[in-house]
Amino acid sequence: TVTITRLQGFSSAVTLTVVSGCPTGATCSFSSPNPTTGTTSTLTISAAPVGVYPNILIQGVAGTPTLTRLATVGLTVVPTVAFNLATSSGAESVTPANLAVSLSGASGQTVSVNYTVTGGTATGGGTHYTLANGTLTFNPGVTTQNIAITVVDDTVDELDETIQVTLSAPTLTQRSSTGTPP
């Protein structure tokens, strides 16, 4: 979502359009395609595939004689990242316990997501399990990865214990290249 909050150079209503760069298969629309000076219009881009779109060209046209302004905006669409199962359980004797994490779709760029132990009744640090906070990385084209939790199989008869893991801050890493432009 891109919000245009000030339209410099215009004293009347403006007609806003996306001239080029709207991602293939996506819909680009303005909440108010004819805002007046000092009002706000929001460009919403829906159903854009995962990727980086650095050159979405917006045009504003108004007045007599016609006055045209162009602006370029960029958009990065990160796939949704989620656990395959909301909850999981297993015996202490099965280690590592793998928490499967999936992307909503394949990406042409590397996707990273942080994971953090945020609660539970089990004690970490090797008492009941070992899992440090970390980052899960999905290389281009990969849609599923596992977070491996080392479970300590002790001989103590105890109630079920839990570990809560939270995913946060998914990001796309753009590929870089070097060379001389033609």
For each residue, the residues with C-beta under 8 A, 3 or more apart:
1: 42 43 44 45
2: 42 43 45 56 58 73 75
3: 40 41 42 43
4: 7 16 35 40 41 42 43 58 71
5: 40
6: 38
7: 4 10 14 35 37 38 60 69
8: 69
9: 67 69
10: 7 14 37 60 62 63 67 69
11: 37 62 63
12: 36 37 62 63
13: 34 35 36 62
14: 7 10 34 35 36 60 61 62
15: 33 34 60 61 62
16: 4 30 33 34 35 41 43 58 59 60
17: 33 58 59 61
18: 21 22 28 43 56 57 58 59
19: 57 58 59 70
20: 55 56 57
21: 18 53 55 56 57 72
22: 18 26 27 28 45 56
23: 26 45 48 49 51 53 75 77
24: 49
25: 47 48 49
26: 22 23 45 46 47 48 49
27: 22 44 45 46 47
28: 18 22 43 44 45 56
29: 33 43 44 46
30: 16 33 35 41 42 43 44
31: 40 41 42 43 44
32: 35 39 40 41 42
33: 15 16 17 29 30 41
34: 13 14 15 16
35: 4 7 13 14 16 30 32 39 40 41
36: 12 13 14 39
37: 7 10 11 12
38: 6 7
39: 32 35 36
40: 3 4 5 31 32 35
41: 3 4 16 30 31 32 33 35
42: 1 2 3 4 30 31 32
43: 1 2 3 4 16 18 28 29 30 31 58 73
44: 1 27 28 29 30 31
45: 1 2 22 23 26 27 28 48 56 75
46: 26 27 29
47: 25 26 27
48: 23 25 26 45 51 53 75 77
49: 23 24 25 26 77 105
50: 77 78 79 103 104 105 106 107 108 109 172
51: 23 48 76 77 107 108 109 172
52: 74 75 76 77 109 172 174
53: 21 23 48 56 74 75 76 77
54: 74
55: 20 21 72 74
56: 2 18 20 21 22 28 45 53 72 73 74 75
57: 18 19 20 21 70 71 72
58: 2 4 16 17 18 19 43 70 71 72 73
59: 16 17 18 19 68 69 70
60: 7 10 14 15 16 68 69 70 71
61: 14 15 17 66 67 68
62: 10 11 12 13 14 15 66 67
63: 10 11 12 66 67
64:
65:
66: 61 62 63
67: 9 10 61 62 63
68: 59 60 61
69: 7 8 9 10 59 60
70: 19 57 58 59 60
71: 4 57 58 60
72: 21 55 56 57 58
73: 2 43 56 58
74: 52 53 54 55 56
75: 2 23 45 48 52 53 56
76: 51 52 53 172
77: 23 48 49 50 51 52 53 172
78: 50 111 170 171 172
79: 50 103 104 105 107 111 170
80: 103 104 170
81: 101 102 103 104 111 113 167 170
82: 101 102 104 167
83: 86 99 100 101 102 165 167
84: 100 101 102 144
85: 88 100
86: 83
87:
88: 85 97 99
89: 160
90: 94 97 151
91: 94
92: 95 151 152 153 154
93: 153
94: 90 91 97 151
95: 92 149 150 151 152 153
96: 148 149 150 151
97: 88 90 94 129 148 149 151
98: 146 147 148 149
99: 83 88 146 147 149 165
100: 83 84 85 144 145 146
101: 81 82 83 84 113 115 136 144 145 146 147 167
102: 81 82 83 84 143 144
103: 50 79 80 81 106 107 111 138 142 143 144
104: 50 79 80 81 82
105: 49 50 79 143
106: 50 103 140 141 142 143
107: 50 51 79 103 110 111 138 140 141 172
108: 50 51 140 141
109: 50 51 52 140 172 173 174 175
110: 107 137 138 139 140 172 173 175
111: 78 79 81 103 107 137 138 170 171 172 173
112: 135 136 137 138 170 171 173
113: 81 101 135 136 138 167 168 169 170 171
114: 133 134 135 136 167 168 169
115: 101 133 134 135 136 147 165 166 167 168
116: 133 165 166 168
117: 120 124 131 133 163 164 165
118: 164 165 166
119: 162 164
120: 117 161 162 163 164
121: 161 162
122: 127 128 129 161 162 163
123: 127 128 129
124: 117 127 128 129 130 131 163
125: 130
126: 129 130 152
127: 122 123 124 152
128: 122 123 124 151 152 154 161
129: 97 122 123 124 126 149 150 151 152 163
130: 124 125 126 149 150 152
131: 117 124 147 148 149 150 163 165
132:
133: 114 115 116 117
134: 114 115 147
135: 112 113 114 115
136: 101 112 113 114 115 145 147 167
137: 110 111 112 145
138: 103 107 110 111 112 113 142 143 145
139: 110 142
140: 106 107 108 109 110
141: 106 107 108
142: 103 106 138 139 145
143: 102 103 105 106 138
144: 84 100 101 102 103
145: 100 101 136 137 138 142
146: 98 99 100 101
147: 98 99 101 115 131 134 136 165
148: 96 97 98 131
149: 95 96 97 98 99 129 130 131 163 165
150: 95 96 129 130 131
151: 90 92 94 95 96 97 128 129
152: 92 95 126 127 128 129 130
153: 92 93 95
154: 92 128
155:
156:
157:
158: 161
159:
160: 89
161: 120 121 122 128 158
162: 119 120 121 122
163: 117 120 122 124 129 131 149
164: 117 118 119 120
165: 83 99 115 116 117 118 131 147 149
166: 115 116 118
167: 81 82 83 101 113 114 115 136 170
168: 113 114 115 116
169: 113 114
170: 78 79 80 81 111 112 113 167
171: 78 111 112 113
172: 50 51 52 76 77 78 107 109 110 111
173: 109 110 111 112
174: 52 109
175: 109 110
176:
177:
178:
179:
180:
181:
182:
